[in-house]
Amino acid sequence: MSNTTDKALLPAGMQDGLPPEAAREAGAAARLVSHFDAWGYGLVKPPLMEFEENLLYGPGLAMAKQTFRVQDPVSQRMLALRPDMTLQVARIAGSRLSNSPRPLRLAYSGQVVRVKGSQLRPERQFGQVGAELIGASGPAADVEVVLMAVEALESIGAENLSVDLGLPTLAAFVVQDCTFTNAQAQDLRTALNRKDSAGVAALSDVLGDRATAALLAMLDAVGPAGAALKKLNAIDLDADAAALRAHLAAVTSGILSANPRIQLTIDPVENRGFEYHSGVTFALFARAVTGELGRGGRYEAGGVGELESATGFTLFMDAVLEVLPLTEGRKRVYLPIGTPADDARKLRSEGWRTVAALDASPTTSNDVEAEARRLNCTHLLEKGTVRDLN
């Protein structure tokens, strides 16, 4: 293996961003943040690393196994490399912005790194863009973030979007009076995630008749929002679980009232990826992509202080780029040696990408044109006039 090839190798799940895709991602992220700003969400910029005990605090404990750690040679304390920016925004809200009026609306954009990828997303480093609404507990807050996420994606060209609402804590309320071993609890969670009715029924001796019937009915209440809610409303639930169901119904109604075009489904038992969420969750999908474009939901936010109710979402930029239409790149014009600086500035102000000759080696007009083509230019400045090379 050559030395050059060896230096190009990267760890599994890491990759270089190259032109024009890197610019395409940066542009899409900037437009999304601008859209959030129009909704009143101010941009924050958390650091890449934080002290471990601050980042992996409270809800952040759910991300501990996905977090790289390193010892800080300055403080001799352990640092954590962020696996998710939501945790940092929650920490900022509960510390630096603890005295800011609520509800607090914050947006973010940046790279995260995780210990392991998944089957659908093998990348261990990827871009996140998102927003958090902190200090509001009512259904209107959940409605706002879902509508904003959909509208933002549509504004940059995403089409055929759908939203899957979830309520991962509902099952926990249904079985709160049941006594499980750790193995039985894991078997139940696996069965619910796999939509395995037989697996749930096999635990009926532990669950009891009422909890078993409720969980089986919840597994059946998966699908288009209207039909799913009708099935959920027919389940016999205790007061706490019924309150969660009512919140979900209010969020569903609010979303469809504001934007009846949204394709809305409900899955009340899905828990994977929502480990630190405490209420209504949602995942964003597009017809052209197998995995999620993003996900979000309600959680308890806070840094080292008191927790407060929050909701928000994260968009995964690698997935988002897959659903965006390919746009024609900006045209590149080659500037022969001696082109006046004013002419170059004028072309750039008109939207051209200029590529200037750095020496006089191309001497004939044919040589100049060949050099322009070699440098992937689409146009050539010739005697003050831009000529198309195609």
GUTITI-843915 format. One record per residue (C-alpha): residue number from 0; x, y negated, z negated. Coordinates in steps of 0.2 Angstrom, whole numbers, plus 5000, padded with zeros to 4 digits. Each point is the difference from the previous one (the first is absolute). Last residue first. Example, Ala and Ser with C-alpha at 12.3 -4.5 7.8 and 13.67 -1.06 7.14 Angstrom:
<recs>
{1, {5068, 5005, 4964}},
{0, {4994, 5017, 4997}},
</recs>
This chain:
<recs>
{389, {4897, 4882, 5120}},
{388, {5014, 4988, 4998}},
{387, {4989, 4985, 4998}},
{386, {5009, 4983, 5003}},
{385, {5000, 4986, 4988}},
{384, {5005, 4983, 5009}},
{383, {5015, 4989, 4995}},
{382, {5011, 5006, 5013}},
{381, {4997, 5018, 4996}},
{380, {4994, 5005, 4983}},
{379, {4997, 5019, 5001}},
{378, {4985, 5010, 4994}},
{377, {4996, 5017, 4993}},
{376, {5016, 5002, 4990}},
{375, {5006, 5017, 4995}},
{374, {5018, 4995, 4998}},
{373, {5005, 5011, 5015}},
{372, {4986, 4991, 5010}},
{371, {5008, 4983, 4996}},
{370, {5017, 5006, 5004}},
{369, {4994, 5006, 5017}},
{368, {4992, 4984, 5003}},
{367, {5016, 4991, 4996}},
{366, {5011, 5011, 5011}},
{365, {4988, 4998, 5015}},
{364, {5001, 4981, 4998}},
{363, {5019, 5002, 5000}},
{362, {5012, 4996, 4985}},
{361, {4995, 5012, 4986}},
{360, {5015, 4998, 4989}},
{359, {4996, 4982, 4994}},
{358, {4999, 5004, 4982}},
{357, {4987, 5000, 4986}},
{356, {4984, 5001, 5011}},
{355, {4985, 4995, 4991}},
{354, {4985, 5011, 4996}},
{353, {4984, 4989, 4997}},
{352, {4984, 5006, 4993}},
{351, {4986, 4990, 5008}},
{350, {4986, 4992, 4990}},
{349, {4999, 4982, 5007}},
{348, {5011, 4994, 4986}},
{347, {5013, 5013, 5005}},
{346, {5000, 4993, 5018}},
{345, {5002, 4982, 4994}},
{344, {5015, 5005, 4989}},
{343, {5009, 5009, 5014}},
{342, {4998, 4985, 5012}},
{341, {5006, 4988, 4986}},
{340, {5015, 5011, 4998}},
{339, {5005, 4998, 5018}},
{338, {5003, 5016, 5009}},
{337, {5019, 5001, 5003}},
{336, {5001, 5019, 5000}},
{335, {4985, 5008, 5007}},
{334, {4984, 5001, 4989}},
{333, {4990, 5016, 5001}},
{332, {4982, 4999, 4996}},
{331, {4991, 5013, 4989}},
{330, {4981, 5001, 5000}},
{329, {4992, 5003, 4983}},
{328, {4994, 5018, 4998}},
{327, {4984, 5006, 5008}},
{326, {4989, 5006, 4986}},
{325, {4997, 5018, 4995}},
{324, {4983, 5001, 4992}},
{323, {5001, 5003, 4981}},
{322, {4995, 5017, 4993}},
{321, {5017, 5007, 4998}},
{320, {5007, 4984, 4993}},
{319, {4988, 5002, 4985}},
{318, {5007, 5018, 4996}},
{317, {5018, 4993, 4998}},
{316, {4994, 4985, 4991}},
{315, {4991, 5009, 4986}},
{314, {4987, 4988, 4993}},
{313, {4998, 4999, 4982}},
{312, {4984, 4995, 4990}},
{311, {4992, 4991, 4986}},
{310, {4990, 5001, 4984}},
{309, {5003, 4993, 4982}},
{308, {4994, 5002, 4983}},
{307, {5012, 4994, 4986}},
{306, {5014, 5008, 4990}},
{305, {5008, 4991, 4986}},
{304, {5018, 4996, 5001}},
{303, {5016, 5009, 5006}},
{302, {4994, 4999, 5018}},
{301, {4981, 5001, 5003}},
{300, {4987, 5006, 5012}},
{299, {4987, 5014, 4996}},
{298, {4994, 5007, 5017}},
{297, {4987, 4998, 5013}},
{296, {5003, 5005, 5018}},
{295, {5012, 5001, 5014}},
{294, {5005, 5009, 5016}},
{293, {5009, 4997, 5016}},
{292, {5001, 5005, 5018}},
{291, {4996, 5018, 4995}},
{290, {5005, 5015, 5010}},
{289, {4995, 5008, 5016}},
{288, {5000, 4984, 5011}},
{287, {4990, 4996, 5015}},
{286, {4983, 4999, 4992}},
{285, {5006, 4988, 4986}},
{284, {5000, 5003, 4981}},
{283, {4999, 4989, 4985}},
{282, {4999, 5008, 4983}},
{281, {4990, 4994, 4985}},
{280, {4999, 5001, 4981}},
{279, {4986, 4996, 4988}},
{278, {5006, 5002, 4982}},
{277, {5015, 5003, 4989}},
{276, {5015, 5002, 5012}},
{275, {5017, 5007, 4994}},
{274, {4999, 5017, 5009}},
{273, {4992, 4993, 5016}},
{272, {5011, 5009, 5012}},
{271, {4991, 5016, 5000}},
{270, {4984, 4998, 4990}},
{269, {4985, 5003, 5012}},
{268, {4985, 5005, 4990}},
{267, {4987, 4987, 5004}},
{266, {5003, 5000, 5019}},
{265, {4990, 4986, 5008}},
{264, {4999, 4994, 5018}},
{263, {4998, 4983, 5008}},
{262, {5002, 4995, 5018}},
{261, {5000, 4981, 4999}},
{260, {4987, 4992, 5013}},
{259, {4988, 4995, 4985}},
{258, {5013, 4987, 4995}},
{257, {4994, 4989, 4985}},
{256, {4985, 5011, 4995}},
{255, {5010, 5016, 5004}},
{254, {5014, 4995, 4988}},
{253, {4988, 4994, 4986}},
{252, {4990, 5015, 5001}},
{251, {5015, 5012, 4998}},
{250, {5007, 4990, 4986}},
{249, {4983, 5000, 4991}},
{248, {4999, 5019, 5002}},
{247, {5017, 5003, 4994}},
{246, {4997, 4990, 4984}},
{245, {4984, 5010, 4997}},
{244, {5009, 5016, 5001}},
{243, {5013, 4993, 4988}},
{242, {4986, 4996, 4988}},
{241, {4992, 5017, 5002}},
{240, {5017, 5008, 4995}},
{239, {5000, 4989, 4984}},
{238, {4981, 5004, 4996}},
{237, {5000, 5019, 5003}},
{236, {4997, 5007, 5017}},
{235, {4986, 5010, 5008}},
{234, {5003, 5000, 5018}},
{233, {4986, 4993, 5012}},
{232, {5009, 4983, 5002}},
{231, {5015, 5009, 5007}},
{230, {4990, 5008, 5014}},
{229, {4992, 4984, 5005}},
{228, {5017, 4992, 5000}},
{227, {5007, 5012, 5011}},
{226, {4986, 4998, 5013}},
{225, {5002, 4982, 5001}},
{224, {5019, 4999, 4999}},
{223, {5004, 5013, 5014}},
{222, {5008, 5015, 4993}},
{221, {5004, 5009, 4984}},
{220, {4986, 5003, 4988}},
{219, {5001, 5019, 5001}},
{218, {5016, 5000, 4989}},
{217, {4991, 4989, 4988}},
{216, {4986, 5013, 4999}},
{215, {5012, 5013, 4995}},
{214, {5008, 4989, 4987}},
{213, {4983, 4996, 4992}},
{212, {4994, 5019, 5000}},
{211, {5016, 5005, 4992}},
{210, {4999, 4986, 4987}},
{209, {4982, 5005, 4996}},
{208, {5003, 5019, 4999}},
{207, {5016, 5000, 4990}},
{206, {5017, 4995, 5005}},
{205, {5010, 5014, 4992}},
{204, {4989, 5014, 5005}},
{203, {4997, 4991, 5017}},
{202, {5018, 5001, 5005}},
{201, {4997, 5012, 5014}},
{200, {4987, 4988, 5006}},
{199, {5013, 4986, 5003}},
{198, {5011, 5012, 5011}},
{197, {4984, 5006, 5009}},
{196, {4996, 4982, 5005}},
{195, {5017, 4996, 5007}},
{194, {5000, 4982, 5006}},
{193, {5019, 5002, 5001}},
{192, {5003, 4985, 4988}},
{191, {4986, 5007, 4988}},
{190, {5008, 5017, 5000}},
{189, {5017, 4994, 4996}},
{188, {4993, 4989, 4986}},
{187, {4991, 5014, 4993}},
{186, {5015, 5012, 5001}},
{185, {5011, 4986, 4992}},
{184, {4988, 4999, 4985}},
{183, {4999, 5019, 4998}},
{182, {5019, 5000, 4999}},
{181, {5001, 4986, 4987}},
{180, {4988, 5010, 4990}},
{179, {4983, 4993, 5000}},
{178, {4986, 4994, 4987}},
{177, {4985, 4992, 5008}},
{176, {4993, 4984, 4993}},
{175, {5008, 4988, 5012}},
{174, {4995, 5011, 5015}},
{173, {4988, 4988, 5009}},
{172, {5010, 4985, 4995}},
{171, {5016, 5007, 5008}},
{170, {4990, 5005, 5015}},
{169, {4995, 4981, 5002}},
{168, {5018, 4994, 4998}},
{167, {5004, 5003, 5019}},
{166, {4986, 4989, 5006}},
{165, {5003, 4999, 5019}},
{164, {4995, 4989, 5015}},
{163, {5006, 5005, 5017}},
{162, {5001, 4985, 5012}},
{161, {5000, 5001, 5019}},
{160, {5009, 4991, 5014}},
{159, {4997, 5002, 5018}},
{158, {5011, 4985, 5005}},
{157, {5016, 4992, 4994}},
{156, {5005, 4984, 5009}},
{155, {5008, 4989, 4988}},
{154, {4984, 4992, 4994}},
{153, {4992, 5017, 4998}},
{152, {5012, 5005, 4987}},
{151, {4997, 4984, 4990}},
{150, {4981, 5002, 5002}},
{149, {5001, 5018, 4993}},
{148, {5012, 4995, 4985}},
{147, {4990, 4984, 4996}},
{146, {4983, 5010, 5000}},
{145, {5007, 5013, 4988}},
{144, {5008, 4987, 4989}},
{143, {4984, 4990, 4999}},
{142, {4989, 5015, 4996}},
{141, {5011, 5006, 4986}},
{140, {4999, 4982, 4992}},
{139, {4981, 4999, 5003}},
{138, {4998, 5016, 4990}},
{137, {5005, 4992, 4984}},
{136, {5016, 5002, 4990}},
{135, {5010, 4984, 5005}},
{134, {5017, 4996, 4992}},
{133, {5011, 5004, 5014}},
{132, {4997, 5001, 5019}},
{131, {5015, 5008, 5008}},
{130, {5006, 4999, 5018}},
{129, {5010, 5010, 5012}},
{128, {5014, 5003, 5012}},
{127, {5011, 5015, 4998}},
{126, {5015, 5005, 5011}},
{125, {5008, 5017, 4999}},
{124, {5014, 5010, 4992}},
{123, {4998, 5018, 4996}},
{122, {4992, 5004, 5017}},
{121, {4992, 5017, 5001}},
{120, {4983, 4992, 5001}},
{119, {4986, 5013, 5004}},
{118, {5010, 5015, 4992}},
{117, {5006, 4989, 4986}},
{116, {5016, 4991, 4996}},
{115, {5010, 5002, 4985}},
{114, {5011, 4989, 4988}},
{113, {4991, 4984, 5006}},
{112, {5006, 4983, 5007}},
{111, {4990, 4984, 5002}},
{110, {5002, 4986, 5013}},
{109, {4991, 4984, 4999}},
{108, {4984, 4989, 5001}},
{107, {4990, 4993, 4986}},
{106, {4983, 4991, 4997}},
{105, {4993, 4993, 4984}},
{104, {4983, 4995, 4994}},
{103, {4997, 4996, 4981}},
{102, {4983, 5001, 4994}},
{101, {5004, 4992, 4988}},
{100, {5009, 4984, 4996}},
{99, {5019, 5001, 4999}},
{98, {5007, 5002, 4982}},
{97, {5006, 5018, 5003}},
{96, {5009, 4995, 5016}},
{95, {5017, 5004, 4995}},
{94, {4995, 5015, 4989}},
{93, {4984, 5009, 5003}},
{92, {4998, 4994, 5018}},
{91, {5018, 5004, 5004}},
{90, {4999, 5018, 4993}},
{89, {4984, 5003, 5010}},
{88, {5010, 4994, 5016}},
{87, {5014, 5011, 4996}},
{86, {4989, 5016, 4998}},
{85, {4991, 4995, 5016}},
{84, {5017, 5000, 5009}},
{83, {5002, 5019, 5000}},
{82, {5016, 5011, 4999}},
{81, {5010, 4986, 4993}},
{80, {5018, 5004, 4996}},
{79, {5001, 5003, 4981}},
{78, {5014, 4993, 4989}},
{77, {5008, 5009, 4985}},
{76, {5009, 4988, 4988}},
{75, {5019, 4998, 4999}},
{74, {4997, 4981, 5002}},
{73, {5013, 4996, 5013}},
{72, {5003, 5018, 5007}},
{71, {4981, 5003, 5002}},
{70, {4997, 5018, 5000}},
{69, {4990, 5007, 5014}},
{68, {4983, 5008, 5002}},
{67, {4990, 5005, 5015}},
{66, {4981, 5001, 4997}},
{65, {4988, 5013, 5007}},
{64, {4999, 5010, 4984}},
{63, {4996, 4984, 4990}},
{62, {4986, 4995, 5012}},
{61, {4986, 5004, 4988}},
{60, {5009, 4992, 4986}},
{59, {4997, 4983, 5008}},
{58, {4982, 5000, 4993}},
{57, {5007, 4996, 4983}},
{56, {5019, 4996, 5003}},
{55, {5011, 5006, 5013}},
{54, {5006, 4983, 5007}},
{53, {5004, 4992, 4983}},
{52, {5008, 5015, 4992}},
{51, {5011, 5003, 5015}},
{50, {5007, 4983, 5001}},
{49, {4996, 4993, 5017}},
{48, {5007, 5003, 5018}},
{47, {4994, 4993, 5017}},
{46, {4995, 4984, 4992}},
{45, {4982, 4993, 5002}},
{44, {4995, 4987, 5013}},
{43, {4983, 4993, 4997}},
{42, {4988, 4993, 5013}},
{41, {4984, 4991, 4995}},
{40, {4983, 5007, 5004}},
{39, {4987, 4987, 5004}},
{38, {4990, 5009, 5014}},
{37, {5010, 4991, 5013}},
{36, {5016, 5005, 4991}},
{35, {4995, 5018, 5003}},
{34, {4999, 4997, 5019}},
{33, {5017, 4992, 4999}},
{32, {5007, 5016, 4991}},
{31, {4993, 5010, 5014}},
{30, {5007, 4989, 5014}},
{29, {5017, 5001, 4991}},
{28, {4999, 5019, 4999}},
{27, {4996, 5002, 5019}},
{26, {5014, 4989, 5005}},
{25, {5013, 5010, 4989}},
{24, {4993, 5016, 5007}},
{23, {5002, 4994, 5018}},
{22, {5017, 4993, 4996}},
{21, {5006, 5017, 4994}},
{20, {4992, 5009, 5015}},
{19, {5009, 4989, 5013}},
{18, {5014, 5003, 4995}},
{17, {5006, 5012, 4987}},
{16, {4995, 5005, 4983}},
{15, {5012, 5013, 4993}},
{14, {4994, 5015, 4992}},
{13, {4998, 5008, 4983}},
{12, {4990, 5016, 4996}},
{11, {5015, 5011, 4999}},
{10, {5016, 4991, 4996}},
{9, {5007, 4991, 5015}},
{8, {5013, 5005, 5013}},
{7, {5007, 4986, 5011}},
{6, {5017, 5000, 4991}},
{5, {5003, 5019, 5005}},
{4, {4996, 4996, 5018}},
{3, {5013, 4987, 5001}},
{2, {5013, 5010, 4991}},
{1, {4997, 5014, 5013}},
{0, {4993, 5017, 4995}},
</recs>
